[in-house]
């Protein structure tokens, strides 16, 4: 959120660009160093702006981090929101798996930012985890439970099925260096993961 000085009137195009530059630089810094290991000086340096210029848009490191987490949570929840209770169960779940894998491929810095926050005990996002995220997961877990009780998918603990999808997709972003080191050159981790997860979940979900 911009501070009072910048929020008095709509931002100009240059100001909007600077604000986005700061957020993008902060994403680099936070995803590499975590919240505690990052400083405003580092963010300003990566953004190519002076620290006073950065503070025109954001009053603190905490404000920048909170803005990034807010934007990220929306992005992270969108694939689960899209799971349609009226759709074909296996197809809906596989679409969710693919969308989560695509998020890991396309937004690796965001995934690591989120993982760092969770590893620190989620001090800046716990309210959202216990509120918006939990409510959505509970809602979709009930959809999975209904499908299982109707014999349309295997009878699996629905929350843990969702957790397994998170683990098997976000791993490729959060542990990218390890994945690529083990696979070696000439491999596309995401293409290979997509094929593997397709096989795995089709077998797992079969009633």
PyMOL commands that set and color helices and strands:
alter all, ss='L'
color gray80, all
select helices_A, chain A and resi 4-7+13-33+40-47+51-57+61-81+89-106+108-119+126-149+158-174+176-183+189-205
alter helices_A, ss='H'
color red, helices_A
deselect
rebuild
show_as cartoon
